[in-house]
Amino acid sequence: MTLVLKHPGAPEIRDRLLARADVFVQNVGPGAAGRLGTDPTDLHARYPKLIVCSVSGYGSSGPYADRKAYDLLVQSEVGLLSLTGTDAEPAKVGISVADIAAGMYAYSGVLAALYARGVHGRGAVIEVSLFDALAEWMSAPAAYTAYGGSAPPRTGAHHASIAPYGPVTTGDGGAVFVAIQNSREWTRFCADVLRQPDLATDDRFATNPLRVTNREALAAVIATVAGGLTTVHLIARLDAAQIAYARMNSMADFLDHPQLSARDRWREVDSPNGPLRALVPPVSIDDAPPRMGAVPALGEHTDAILRELGFGAAAIAAWHAEGTI
């Protein structure tokens, strides 16, 4: 449904909605909740069983509380851009990772609050910020910097502290990502993939720290071997050696990924613009198939919801005319 919260007629509808709701989630600019009558503390006092979740850029307190926040800006503030990209230039993450992180923490927080309400009968006020959510995801590089003496370097598509771990270009122009996680895998990689078993004990490459230090020399050796192989041939050697790898897929490759097809992860759902392919939610629960209904048009259910709330046809028509809904 649609509701213009700034309209004089909106509070009556808003309050009747909130009186019946389990969860209220808002993502508005600094100070806007107070102006709209949705201040979390006030709502919790009026509706003790309601779970109020506010998502903001930097939180409701601190020197950044009134700052506008967008995904790329938050990536920059938490230091993520200092870790992604190459020596020459930082790069943002290719998806809206701060927005998604905040959404996932809001989701888990709401579920926890619903569970707690089932125990003690009280609602809760939940606050999630994009900055705090992505800051949590930065725990590993933050600890590496704080206790390791230096920040992880920007290494493009290669792992900052493991080698070899990153893309390898084959003779036919393909890109295969290879990941070596321990000394046993390193020995097999040298013997069965590179076909140079003596390389495993080379003074430059015998341990992972040495391989990281001599990353460029190691990359040159691997590039020489991989350049003489097709992508299919390299993958066959990696499979035989039980070395972890992945193809560098395009988005078109992802849409047709055989793993998604084999596991029946796509569904077709209707929408105002016609049928759409949608992925099944990633958590599968026994005896609880996911609901994959049609995407509703904006305002499609406004009148039905207002009737359910007890409002009559005359009031609904007036609100339409006034632009409240």
DONUTOR-459661 format. One line per field, with one value per residue: x, y, z of N, C-alpha, C in turn. Coordinates in pm, whole numbers, always signed. Layout:
N
nu <- X:...
nv <- Y:...
nw <- Z:...
cau <- X:...
cav <- Y:...
caw <- Z:...
cu <- X:...
cv <- Y:...
cw <- Z:...
***
This chain:
325
nu <- +84:+28:+115:+117:+308:+348:+115:-180:-392:-274:-185:-401:-440:-183:-156:-353:-258:-14:-107:-188:+31:+322:+588:+774:+957:+1188:+1362:+1486:+1595:+1826:+1661:+1411:+1227:+1115:+975:+786:+631:+715:+902:+1120:+1127:+892:+701:+740:+655:+385:+295:+349:+406:+508:+771:+1021:+1225:+1496:+1679:+1976:+2227:+2467:+2392:+2212:+2347:+2657:+2927:+2875:+2608:+2417:+2490:+2447:+2426:+2554:+2595:+2857:+2996:+2997:+3141:+3386:+3434:+3465:+3700:+3705:+3751:+4020:+4124:+4040:+4086:+4376:+4736:+4763:+4513:+4223:+3915:+3562:+3341:+3159:+2884:+2606:+2721:+2721:+2455:+2331:+2450:+2353:+2080:+2070:+2153:+1946:+1737:+1812:+1813:+1545:+1421:+1532:+1421:+1149:+1143:+1219:+1004:+806:+871:+877:+679:+709:+776:+1040:+1303:+1503:+1815:+2000:+2284:+2427:+2699:+2785:+2716:+2876:+3120:+3145:+3186:+3439:+3611:+3818:+4033:+4077:+4172:+4400:+4547:+4567:+4702:+4892:+5070:+5067:+4856:+4647:+4760:+4649:+4566:+4446:+4276:+4399:+4473:+4554:+4724:+4783:+4939:+4984:+4682:+4440:+4370:+4451:+4578:+4500:+4626:+4436:+4314:+4140:+4027:+4113:+4052:+4265:+4321:+4537:+4566:+4717:+5024:+5023:+4850:+4997:+5222:+5105:+5003:+5235:+5349:+5146:+4995:+5155:+5360:+5616:+5771:+5992:+5968:+5819:+5983:+6150:+6362:+6247:+5978:+5890:+5732:+5417:+5443:+5689:+5611:+5427:+5593:+5757:+5583:+5558:+5758:+5669:+5419:+5504:+5616:+5389:+5231:+5373:+5345:+5061:+5004:+5066:+4861:+4521:+4210:+4035:+4215:+4381:+4194:+4130:+4369:+4372:+4142:+4216:+4426:+4294:+4267:+4142:+3938:+3798:+3594:+3617:+3336:+3107:+2827:+2629:+2709:+2666:+2386:+2313:+2420:+2526:+2499:+2295:+2084:+2078:+2004:+1757:+1706:+1583:+1286:+987:+823:+536:+489:+420:+541:+553:+655:+921:+1250:+1341:+1549:+1532:+1493:+1795:+1803:+1691:+1414:+1285:+969:+863:+805:+931:+757:+674:+538:+357:+503:+373:+197:+273:+89:-115:-260:-366:-636:-761:-623:-687:-963:-958:-860:-1079:-1178:-1412:-1570:-1617:-1432:-1194:-1210:-1201:-944:-794:-861:-753:-485:-361:-321
nv <- -118:+236:+535:+865:+997:+1257:+1388:+1552:+1375:+1134:+1036:+903:+671:+560:+513:+322:+113:+58:-25:-281:-408:-625:-566:-275:-113:+135:+357:+638:+979:+1171:+1291:+1280:+1089:+1187:+1407:+1280:+1148:+899:+837:+614:+561:+684:+537:+282:+323:+376:+148:-125:-390:-377:-416:-208:-109:+75:+185:+340:+572:+630:+582:+690:+860:+1032:+1201:+1173:+1140:+1302:+1301:+1250:+933:+708:+403:+370:+575:+487:+249:+366:+508:+306:+194:+2:+50:+93:-155:-289:-325:-222:-169:+67:+192:+234:+41:+24:-214:-439:-467:-335:-338:-233:-151:-402:-544:-400:-448:-727:-749:-608:-778:-1017:-910:-833:-1087:-1202:-1032:-1086:-1351:-1315:-1161:-1351:-1489:-1307:-1124:-858:-586:-432:-192:-147:-67:-17:+56:+148:+196:+73:-192:-261:-207:-417:-626:-567:-667:-866:-758:-531:-635:-758:-535:-394:-573:-696:-518:-385:-270:-481:-520:-372:-596:-649:-901:-1101:-1289:-1125:-1232:-1495:-1721:-1935:-1768:-1678:-1530:-1712:-1702:-1871:-2041:-2012:-1778:-1790:-1746:-1873:-1917:-2000:-2168:-2221:-2377:-2502:-2679:-2939:-2922:-2739:-2891:-3092:-2931:-2832:-3070:-3210:-3026:-2804:-2964:-2961:-3081:-3024:-2759:-2727:-2730:-2524:-2259:-2008:-2048:-2232:-2204:-2054:-1775:-1717:-1752:-1547:-1325:-1355:-1323:-1223:-1358:-1620:-1601:-1562:-1810:-1977:-1857:-1913:-2192:-2220:-2071:-2242:-2418:-2511:-2377:-2584:-2797:-2711:-2704:-2973:-3081:-2954:-3061:-3332:-3317:-3239:-2969:-2662:-2452:-2199:-2080:-1764:-1621:-1447:-1218:-1314:-1581:-1656:-1638:-1859:-2065:-2395:-2514:-2375:-2443:-2725:-2754:-2646:-2368:-2145:-1953:-1857:-1555:-1346:-1002:-644:-572:-798:-1152:-1257:-1385:-1525:-1585:-1860:-1821:-1841:-1998:-2309:-2469:-2751:-2879:-2627:-2462:-2190:-1879:-1759:-1540:-1319:-1006:-720:-437:-89:+33:-145:-292:-109:-15:-253:-314:-91:-128:-362:-261:-134:+100:+297:+311:+576:+731:+624:+693:+970:+1008:+922:+1124:+1344:+1288:+1149:+875
nw <- +0:-31:+144:+223:+449:+538:+493:+617:+672:+721:+985:+1119:+970:+982:+1260:+1308:+1156:+1290:+1538:+1490:+1397:+1392:+1345:+1276:+1039:+957:+738:+725:+672:+887:+1175:+1057:+1145:+1384:+1285:+1130:+1307:+1395:+1587:+1746:+2031:+2120:+1975:+2083:+2343:+2302:+2175:+2317:+2245:+1995:+1759:+1683:+1430:+1332:+1060:+977:+854:+1007:+1268:+1567:+1733:+1822:+1640:+1367:+1331:+1203:+941:+589:+430:+196:+10:-112:+17:+281:+252:+205:+445:+640:+567:+370:+99:+102:+94:-131:-484:-670:-638:-777:-776:-572:-538:-545:-386:-590:-548:-353:-73:+189:+227:+203:+414:+636:+603:+645:+913:+1033:+973:+1115:+1372:+1408:+1397:+1629:+1820:+1786:+1872:+2141:+2229:+2221:+2447:+2673:+2614:+2540:+2317:+2122:+2073:+1800:+1662:+1372:+1185:+867:+878:+1122:+1065:+841:+954:+1136:+959:+884:+1069:+1054:+878:+1034:+1279:+1180:+1108:+1353:+1522:+1371:+1275:+1030:+762:+554:+220:-94:-337:-577:-751:-616:-318:-13:+181:+125:-96:-378:-460:-639:-965:-1262:-1585:-1879:-2177:-2379:-2316:-2102:-1760:-1454:-1115:-857:-550:-291:+14:+211:+307:+201:-17:-165:-233:-394:-595:-717:-809:-958:-1106:-1196:-1274:-1176:-943:-776:-720:-494:-271:-317:-222:-232:-222:-32:+197:+296:+382:+251:-14:-42:-4:-227:-437:-705:-852:-822:-948:-1207:-1273:-1259:-1454:-1685:-1711:-1714:-1939:-2143:-2152:-2221:-2096:-2024:-2002:-1789:-1581:-1568:-1470:-1218:-1101:-1090:-910:-688:-616:-506:-706:-923:-1190:-1357:-1379:-1594:-1555:-1721:-1742:-1478:-1458:-1603:-1458:-1394:-1141:-1013:-1181:-1156:-892:-891:-842:-946:-992:-1161:-1138:-1132:-1232:-1237:-1475:-1625:-1648:-1428:-1359:-1054:-775:-552:-198:+1:+233:+313:+446:+601:+508:+476:+229:+33:-4:-312:-442:-669:-769:-632:-775:-721:-459:-505:-316:-143:-95:-13:+222:+380:+404:+551:+787:+879:+770:+586:+256:+176:+322:+223:-47:-22:+80:-136:-317:-190:-196:+7:+7
cau <- +0:+99:+65:+202:+311:+348:-19:-258:-480:-198:-169:-507:-413:-57:-175:-431:-166:+83:-176:-205:+154:+424:+719:+778:+1094:+1198:+1494:+1465:+1707:+1840:+1557:+1284:+1132:+1043:+881:+681:+556:+757:+1017:+1116:+1094:+750:+623:+750:+571:+244:+265:+453:+441:+562:+916:+1054:+1361:+1537:+1803:+2029:+2361:+2573:+2338:+2138:+2432:+2793:+2948:+2830:+2466:+2337:+2544:+2386:+2510:+2526:+2674:+2998:+3056:+3020:+3255:+3506:+3455:+3511:+3829:+3695:+3814:+4165:+4163:+3998:+4151:+4517:+4830:+4745:+4384:+4122:+3792:+3449:+3284:+3068:+2744:+2582:+2751:+2681:+2309:+2295:+2491:+2257:+1954:+2080:+2154:+1810:+1659:+1842:+1771:+1399:+1388:+1566:+1323:+1024:+1158:+1218:+867:+730:+905:+837:+561:+738:+841:+1177:+1353:+1626:+1884:+2105:+2336:+2512:+2837:+2811:+2706:+2995:+3234:+3154:+3244:+3580:+3682:+3942:+4142:+4105:+4258:+4527:+4618:+4594:+4792:+4994:+5169:+5045:+4728:+4657:+4778:+4556:+4630:+4357:+4199:+4479:+4462:+4660:+4815:+4800:+4983:+4901:+4539:+4391:+4347:+4556:+4533:+4540:+4670:+4325:+4257:+4049:+4073:+4077:+4100:+4323:+4339:+4619:+4537:+4809:+5146:+4992:+4797:+5107:+5305:+5030:+4993:+5363:+5375:+5041:+4941:+5267:+5451:+5749:+5768:+6100:+5929:+5757:+6085:+6232:+6384:+6161:+5836:+5867:+5625:+5326:+5503:+5788:+5541:+5370:+5706:+5806:+5460:+5576:+5834:+5580:+5319:+5568:+5627:+5255:+5185:+5441:+5281:+4921:+4999:+5078:+4746:+4387:+4134:+3986:+4329:+4421:+4090:+4144:+4480:+4332:+4049:+4290:+4508:+4202:+4299:+4024:+3946:+3671:+3599:+3574:+3213:+3038:+2690:+2553:+2745:+2599:+2243:+2298:+2511:+2471:+2465:+2161:+1987:+2070:+1936:+1625:+1705:+1511:+1141:+930:+718:+471:+512:+349:+611:+561:+724:+1061:+1320:+1382:+1615:+1470:+1572:+1906:+1782:+1586:+1359:+1201:+824:+826:+846:+928:+649:+728:+422:+377:+544:+255:+216:+273:-45:-214:-342:-399:-778:-793:-569:-767:-1090:-928:-842:-1209:-1215:-1519:-1545:-1615:-1303:-1088:-1223:-1156:-797:-742:-878:-664:-346:-306:-285
cav <- +0:+363:+630:+984:+1021:+1400:+1442:+1566:+1261:+1010:+979:+809:+544:+510:+462:+199:+11:+23:-94:-421:-460:-690:-506:-151:-85:+261:+398:+778:+1066:+1220:+1379:+1266:+1006:+1275:+1490:+1194:+1083:+760:+826:+478:+559:+716:+424:+171:+357:+369:+11:-199:-517:-350:-418:-92:-121:+193:+170:+472:+570:+625:+567:+805:+940:+1047:+1317:+1149:+1103:+1383:+1294:+1163:+815:+623:+281:+392:+659:+403:+163:+447:+544:+191:+149:-109:+88:+85:-296:-342:-259:-254:-69:+193:+258:+158:+11:-11:-347:-433:-466:-241:-427:-169:-163:-542:-580:-341:-521:-859:-734:-571:-902:-1105:-842:-844:-1225:-1221:-959:-1161:-1467:-1267:-1119:-1472:-1534:-1214:-1048:-716:-551:-383:-89:-197:+31:-72:+156:+96:+206:-32:-324:-288:-209:-553:-709:-530:-713:-939:-667:-441:-707:-777:-407:-357:-665:-746:-414:-313:-300:-568:-441:-395:-693:-682:-1024:-1197:-1283:-1041:-1302:-1634:-1735:-1870:-1762:-1575:-1567:-1764:-1690:-1987:-2013:-1970:-1653:-1811:-1709:-1971:-1877:-2114:-2140:-2317:-2346:-2565:-2731:-3059:-2876:-2677:-2999:-3153:-2832:-2831:-3198:-3259:-2920:-2738:-3069:-2922:-3119:-2962:-2622:-2728:-2706:-2411:-2168:-1890:-2082:-2349:-2175:-1950:-1641:-1699:-1737:-1412:-1233:-1372:-1341:-1196:-1468:-1736:-1577:-1581:-1955:-2030:-1803:-1985:-2323:-2204:-2019:-2352:-2507:-2455:-2370:-2719:-2879:-2668:-2748:-3119:-3104:-2911:-3163:-3454:-3291:-3197:-2831:-2577:-2353:-2148:-2001:-1624:-1615:-1321:-1223:-1404:-1716:-1682:-1661:-1995:-2152:-2531:-2549:-2321:-2524:-2860:-2748:-2588:-2248:-2037:-1957:-1746:-1486:-1242:-865:-550:-563:-930:-1256:-1235:-1495:-1488:-1693:-1909:-1779:-1934:-2087:-2407:-2522:-2867:-2864:-2486:-2409:-2043:-1815:-1688:-1480:-1212:-874:-634:-301:+11:+70:-243:-344:+0:-15:-377:-303:+8:-192:-456:-180:-84:+227:+285:+350:+722:+779:+581:+776:+1105:+1006:+918:+1255:+1439:+1250:+1086:+738
caw <- +0:-27:+242:+231:+593:+566:+469:+742:+697:+737:+1119:+1157:+904:+1039:+1396:+1306:+1107:+1394:+1647:+1453:+1339:+1473:+1320:+1198:+995:+886:+691:+687:+699:+1025:+1226:+986:+1221:+1476:+1209:+1074:+1415:+1409:+1677:+1802:+2174:+2133:+1926:+2179:+2459:+2264:+2132:+2390:+2182:+1862:+1740:+1601:+1378:+1256:+985:+945:+798:+1107:+1402:+1620:+1820:+1773:+1553:+1230:+1335:+1110:+805:+489:+407:+82:+21:-144:+120:+399:+218:+220:+586:+720:+519:+275:-27:+116:+80:-260:-595:-694:-588:-849:-755:-496:-612:-460:-404:-704:-507:-243:+39:+315:+234:+225:+550:+730:+590:+706:+1058:+1072:+962:+1229:+1494:+1418:+1433:+1770:+1901:+1781:+1960:+2279:+2261:+2249:+2582:+2779:+2575:+2515:+2193:+2138:+1982:+1737:+1579:+1286:+1092:+761:+924:+1221:+1002:+760:+1047:+1188:+853:+869:+1189:+1023:+842:+1145:+1372:+1110:+1116:+1491:+1591:+1281:+1249:+904:+699:+436:+97:-205:-426:-689:-733:-543:-172:+42:+272:+83:-235:-479:-434:-727:-1104:-1350:-1724:-1959:-2313:-2466:-2265:-1990:-1626:-1351:-984:-787:-406:-217:+153:+307:+246:+124:-145:-239:-288:-504:-702:-789:-876:-1048:-1191:-1262:-1317:-1130:-801:-699:-684:-360:-169:-360:-110:-246:-218:+53:+294:+247:+392:+146:-141:-44:-24:-365:-515:-847:-912:-825:-1052:-1338:-1296:-1285:-1582:-1793:-1725:-1752:-2074:-2237:-2135:-2238:-1971:-1995:-1961:-1654:-1487:-1554:-1378:-1084:-1051:-1058:-791:-581:-581:-518:-813:-973:-1313:-1345:-1458:-1619:-1503:-1808:-1699:-1350:-1481:-1657:-1383:-1384:-1003:-988:-1257:-1100:-763:-914:-759:-1011:-1005:-1239:-1064:-1210:-1187:-1324:-1603:-1686:-1570:-1391:-1293:-919:-703:-428:-81:+21:+348:+288:+570:+575:+521:+471:+99:+32:-78:-428:-505:-767:-719:-649:-824:-615:-418:-551:-206:-50:-57:+60:+358:+454:+440:+659:+908:+924:+708:+489:+118:+163:+373:+130:-167:+13:+94:-273:-376:-122:-215:+126:-30
cu <- +88:+33:+164:+202:+306:+209:-98:-347:-407:-194:-275:-483:-288:-80:-255:-347:-73:+19:-191:-75:+240:+557:+701:+925:+1094:+1344:+1477:+1586:+1711:+1729:+1420:+1181:+1050:+938:+764:+597:+593:+885:+1013:+1075:+946:+662:+624:+663:+423:+202:+369:+494:+504:+714:+948:+1201:+1393:+1673:+1851:+2169:+2469:+2522:+2279:+2222:+2572:+2804:+2899:+2680:+2383:+2389:+2457:+2482:+2460:+2628:+2824:+3068:+3087:+3134:+3386:+3536:+3507:+3644:+3824:+3764:+3966:+4216:+4131:+4058:+4295:+4605:+4802:+4619:+4292:+3998:+3682:+3409:+3174:+2920:+2730:+2597:+2710:+2530:+2268:+2332:+2392:+2123:+1958:+2083:+2016:+1720:+1684:+1800:+1621:+1358:+1418:+1464:+1187:+1029:+1151:+1077:+779:+756:+850:+725:+585:+805:+981:+1204:+1489:+1684:+1997:+2154:+2422:+2657:+2870:+2809:+2832:+3121:+3255:+3220:+3392:+3665:+3815:+4054:+4176:+4198:+4396:+4612:+4660:+4701:+4902:+5097:+5151:+4910:+4747:+4672:+4666:+4625:+4539:+4275:+4276:+4460:+4581:+4763:+4834:+4844:+5022:+4753:+4486:+4384:+4472:+4501:+4588:+4575:+4561:+4252:+4160:+4111:+4021:+4136:+4143:+4348:+4418:+4611:+4636:+4927:+5119:+4939:+4907:+5195:+5235:+5020:+5121:+5382:+5274:+4985:+5053:+5365:+5597:+5759:+5877:+6065:+5874:+5857:+6183:+6243:+6295:+6015:+5800:+5756:+5537:+5384:+5609:+5720:+5477:+5480:+5755:+5691:+5483:+5653:+5748:+5476:+5378:+5581:+5492:+5205:+5248:+5375:+5139:+4908:+5014:+4963:+4618:+4318:+4085:+4098:+4373:+4320:+4099:+4258:+4443:+4236:+4124:+4374:+4426:+4241:+4174:+4044:+3806:+3694:+3563:+3454:+3168:+2900:+2603:+2583:+2672:+2451:+2216:+2385:+2450:+2433:+2326:+2055:+1968:+1993:+1801:+1607:+1630:+1360:+1098:+817:+661:+503:+433:+414:+627:+641:+872:+1119:+1367:+1445:+1536:+1554:+1676:+1891:+1665:+1543:+1265:+1054:+779:+873:+836:+810:+709:+612:+458:+423:+426:+292:+210:+129:-153:-310:-386:-543:-814:-742:-650:-903:-1070:-910:-972:-1252:-1319:-1483:-1536:-1481:-1190:-1091:-1171:-1004:-732:-748:-781:-516:-280:-254:-264
cv <- +124:+453:+745:+1032:+1169:+1462:+1449:+1446:+1132:+954:+878:+672:+480:+446:+333:+83:-37:-54:-243:-488:-533:-614:-379:-121:+48:+291:+540:+860:+1113:+1318:+1358:+1187:+1091:+1358:+1409:+1125:+938:+748:+691:+472:+586:+600:+309:+197:+340:+226:-82:-331:-499:-357:-308:-103:+0:+167:+308:+459:+547:+606:+698:+894:+950:+1161:+1299:+1125:+1178:+1381:+1209:+1048:+739:+510:+305:+477:+578:+306:+239:+474:+428:+135:+39:-75:+82:-58:-352:-260:-305:-149:+68:+267:+172:+135:-21:-155:-338:-440:-370:-312:-365:-178:-305:-585:-526:-414:-657:-850:-690:-695:-993:-1042:-851:-986:-1253:-1153:-1029:-1283:-1424:-1223:-1240:-1526:-1441:-1119:-902:-698:-498:-270:-135:-85:-38:+40:+87:+92:+94:-170:-356:-286:-348:-645:-679:-582:-780:-845:-568:-507:-729:-650:-375:-443:-723:-643:-337:-356:-398:-482:-466:-483:-735:-805:-1131:-1179:-1207:-1118:-1450:-1636:-1881:-1877:-1647:-1622:-1614:-1758:-1805:-1946:-1970:-1848:-1669:-1769:-1811:-1923:-2002:-2075:-2253:-2281:-2406:-2627:-2856:-3020:-2812:-2783:-3065:-3057:-2830:-2957:-3229:-3153:-2851:-2838:-3031:-2954:-3053:-2821:-2615:-2695:-2596:-2311:-2043:-1919:-2191:-2328:-2066:-1810:-1614:-1679:-1599:-1309:-1236:-1394:-1323:-1307:-1592:-1720:-1598:-1728:-2013:-1984:-1876:-2121:-2308:-2152:-2126:-2450:-2435:-2451:-2508:-2807:-2842:-2717:-2899:-3152:-3065:-3012:-3288:-3437:-3251:-3060:-2746:-2473:-2304:-2077:-1856:-1605:-1471:-1329:-1313:-1550:-1752:-1714:-1802:-2095:-2291:-2570:-2496:-2404:-2661:-2862:-2677:-2460:-2131:-2060:-1841:-1686:-1377:-1106:-771:-536:-699:-1028:-1222:-1363:-1446:-1609:-1731:-1861:-1883:-2029:-2180:-2469:-2637:-2833:-2719:-2427:-2257:-1990:-1730:-1628:-1371:-1084:-780:-499:-205:+52:-30:-285:-235:-8:-138:-369:-204:-49:-290:-384:-118:+48:+203:+339:+501:+779:+745:+667:+917:+1110:+996:+1057:+1357:+1408:+1191:+947:+729
cw <- +0:+77:+250:+376:+629:+552:+599:+773:+730:+879:+1159:+1096:+964:+1175:+1397:+1251:+1218:+1509:+1618:+1407:+1440:+1464:+1237:+1167:+921:+852:+637:+727:+844:+1062:+1164:+1066:+1318:+1404:+1155:+1181:+1436:+1492:+1748:+1949:+2194:+2087:+2025:+2301:+2425:+2230:+2193:+2325:+2043:+1863:+1639:+1559:+1291:+1192:+943:+888:+901:+1250:+1452:+1711:+1759:+1673:+1410:+1221:+1231:+968:+715:+460:+285:+81:-4:-38:+246:+373:+239:+367:+670:+672:+415:+143:-19:+94:-57:-373:-608:-628:-649:-811:-670:-581:-513:-483:-509:-672:-389:-109:+173:+334:+269:+367:+652:+724:+657:+858:+1110:+1073:+1083:+1361:+1516:+1457:+1580:+1859:+1900:+1872:+2106:+2320:+2290:+2389:+2688:+2740:+2542:+2379:+2221:+2040:+1931:+1652:+1502:+1196:+985:+807:+1021:+1158:+923:+845:+1105:+1085:+832:+986:+1156:+978:+951:+1247:+1311:+1122:+1259:+1556:+1502:+1240:+1121:+846:+583:+310:-2:-307:-540:-659:-659:-392:-116:+123:+240:-63:-262:-443:-518:-870:-1176:-1492:-1806:-2101:-2406:-2412:-2151:-1858:-1527:-1219:-907:-642:-341:-68:+253:+232:+163:-14:-230:-305:-407:-623:-785:-871:-985:-1142:-1268:-1323:-1288:-980:-718:-654:-542:-251:-210:-245:-115:-213:-117:+155:+239:+266:+285:+10:-153:-71:-168:-463:-666:-917:-924:-937:-1190:-1372:-1334:-1420:-1700:-1818:-1778:-1894:-2180:-2230:-2175:-2102:-1929:-1942:-1820:-1550:-1464:-1458:-1235:-1021:-1007:-931:-671:-524:-603:-628:-846:-1105:-1280:-1436:-1480:-1556:-1589:-1773:-1570:-1372:-1532:-1582:-1365:-1241:-967:-1059:-1194:-969:-770:-830:-823:-1007:-1094:-1158:-1153:-1151:-1276:-1462:-1671:-1602:-1548:-1335:-1157:-853:-578:-311:-44:+138:+317:+420:+535:+599:+524:+338:+97:-49:-189:-507:-603:-698:-739:-710:-706:-584:-453:-439:-107:-3:+25:+204:+440:+492:+555:+793:+957:+865:+599:+353:+102:+209:+276:+4:-140:+22:-45:-335:-319:-143:-92:+96:-180
***
